[in-house]
Amino acid sequence: MPINETYLDPILFHVMADPVVCDDGFTYDRPTIEQHFRSRIEQEEERQRQEEGEEQSTDNAACCGARREIRLTSPKTNEIVSDRLLPNRNLDQQIVELIEGGHPDLTEEDIEDWKERREQKRENDRIRREDEELSEAIARSLQLTTQPQMTQQCSTSM
């Protein structure tokens, strides 16, 4: 019995270690879709640089160099999507059960590769949590520093 395609990343066709849902409704392995987004941004930036070079060579007027917004696209539908990725926890659990239970079509190499990518996922999750905690602490700190000024302004205006 072959591995259910639901467990495979639709771009690289490996068992996903960090399944996330994109705006297009499809699930991808987080590193794969993030790499797709980075490649799209790099391609679009290069295209814009080339267009700017052509415009400057044909138009000697001063140019403000305004850049157009770069739009991310789905690798499956080519529709515009955001960079918001939501963990697909249900599928994640099913994949963990697949790996832990073993599957005749999974080689030891496949399993070791998945475990390495899974460990990288844990490390990336830890870093993301730390970044979120730092951002929240900074936001709280900014709120605390602006509250006395607002209170002071309210009391002087009364």
C-alpha positions in Angstrom: 0.0 0.0 0.0 1.6 3.3 -1.1 2.0 6.3 1.2 -1.1 8.5 1.1 -0.3 11.6 -1.0 -1.9 13.7 1.7 1.2 13.2 3.7 3.5 14.3 0.9 4.6 17.9 0.2 3.1 18.7 -3.2 6.3 20.5 -4.2 9.1 18.2 -3.2 7.0 15.0 -2.7 8.6 14.0 0.7 6.7 13.2 3.9 6.0 16.6 5.5 7.7 17.3 8.9 6.0 20.7 9.4 2.7 20.7 7.5 1.1 24.1 7.2 -2.0 25.4 5.3 -1.6 28.3 2.9 -4.3 30.7 1.7 -4.8 28.5 -1.4 -6.3 25.8 0.9 -3.4 23.3 0.2 -1.0 21.9 2.8 2.7 22.2 2.2 5.8 21.5 4.3 6.7 24.8 5.9 10.3 25.0 4.7 9.2 24.2 1.1 6.5 26.8 0.9 8.7 29.4 2.6 11.4 28.7 0.0 8.8 29.1 -2.8 7.9 32.5 -1.3 11.6 33.6 -1.1 12.2 32.5 -4.7 9.1 34.4 -5.8 10.3 37.5 -4.0 13.8 37.2 -5.5 12.5 36.7 -9.0 10.1 39.7 -8.7 12.9 42.0 -7.2 15.2 41.0 -10.1 12.4 41.7 -12.7 11.8 45.1 -11.1 15.5 45.9 -11.1 15.7 45.0 -14.8 12.6 47.2 -15.6 14.0 50.1 -13.6 17.3 49.8 -15.6 15.3 49.8 -18.9 13.3 52.8 -17.8 16.4 54.7 -16.7 18.1 54.0 -20.0 15.1 55.2 -22.1 14.1 58.1 -19.8 16.8 60.5 -18.5 14.3 62.2 -16.2 14.9 61.8 -12.4 13.1 58.7 -11.2 11.9 58.3 -7.7 12.4 54.5 -7.9 9.0 53.5 -6.5 8.8 49.8 -6.2 5.7 47.8 -6.9 4.3 45.5 -4.2 5.5 42.0 -4.6 2.6 39.5 -4.6 3.1 35.9 -3.5 1.5 33.2 -5.5 0.4 29.7 -4.8 2.7 27.0 -6.3 -0.4 24.9 -7.1 -2.9 27.5 -8.4 -0.8 30.5 -9.2 -3.4 32.6 -7.3 -2.2 35.5 -5.1 -1.8 34.4 -1.5 -0.5 36.0 1.7 2.5 34.7 3.6 0.2 33.6 6.5 0.7 29.9 7.2 -1.4 27.9 9.7 -0.2 24.7 11.2 -2.1 21.6 10.0 -2.1 19.9 13.4 -4.5 17.1 12.4 -2.3 16.1 9.5 0.8 16.6 11.6 -0.4 14.0 14.1 -1.3 11.6 11.4 2.2 11.9 9.9 3.8 11.3 13.3 1.6 8.2 13.7 2.7 7.0 10.2 6.4 7.5 11.0 6.2 5.9 14.5 4.1 3.0 13.2 6.3 2.4 10.3 5.2 2.0 6.7 6.5 -0.6 4.2 7.2 2.2 1.6 9.3 4.3 4.0 13.0 3.4 4.0 15.3 4.0 7.0 16.8 6.9 5.0 13.3 8.4 4.6 12.6 8.1 8.3 16.0 9.6 9.3 15.5 12.5 6.9 12.1 13.1 8.3 13.5 13.0 11.9 16.2 15.6 11.0 13.6 17.9 9.4 11.4 17.4 12.4 14.2 18.4 14.8 14.8 21.5 12.6 11.0 22.2 12.9 11.3 22.1 16.8 14.2 24.5 16.7 12.4 26.9 14.4 9.3 26.7 16.6 11.4 27.6 19.6 13.0 30.6 17.8 9.5 31.8 16.6 8.2 31.5 20.2 11.2 33.5 21.5 10.7 36.2 18.8 6.9 36.4 19.7 7.7 36.7 23.4 10.3 39.4 22.7 7.8 41.3 20.5 5.1 41.1 23.2 7.5 42.3 25.9 8.5 45.3 23.7 4.9 46.1 23.0 4.1 45.9 26.8 7.1 48.1 27.5 6.0 50.7 24.9 2.5 50.7 26.4 3.9 51.3 29.9 6.1 54.2 28.8 3.2 55.9 26.9 0.5 55.4 29.6 2.0 58.0 32.2 2.2 60.6 29.4 -1.4 60.0 28.5 -2.5 60.2 32.2 -0.5 63.4 32.6 -2.1 65.0 29.5 -5.6 64.1 30.7 -5.0 65.5 34.2 -3.6 68.8 32.9 -6.5 69.3 30.5 -9.1 69.0 33.2 
